[in-house]
Amino acid sequence: MANNSIPKKRRLKDPISFREKITQKNDLKPVKDSRVKNLFKKVIDLFQKLTRIKVLKPLFKILYLISLIIYPRYVRNSFKELKDVSWPKFGDSLKLTYAVIIFAVVFGAAVALVDLGLGKIFKIILLK
């Protein structure tokens, strides 16, 4: 007796993006949009409305070709990557700055002490 029923299709979960995994892992809260980001979004919306006008399409094609010549692919990709960067908050960057300054002072003092000690040892050995 053969089972003639149609096999059930497996339901797959929607794939989670890398950014979503990181935010879930670190429990990061999304950063509120600043005035600059809102202004940038408004400019992009205006630009998109202008590109829908048929009379201006040849002009935008020419500008696009010029931008390909002026800005190499590396520069364009760099700006795309900078949009995806999550910058630290001011307090976090201040703490990291203090940590770097303290490390530099301690490391500089350690190097100065080693230099002073080795200098005295070599003077004793060479001037004997």
Secondary structure, DSSP 8 states (H G I E B T S, - for coil): -----------------HHHHHHHHHT-------HHHHHHHHHHHHHHHHHT-GGGHHHHHHHHHHHHHHS-HHHHHHHHHHHH-----HHHHHHHHHHHHHHHHHHHHHHHHHHHHHHHHHHHHHT-
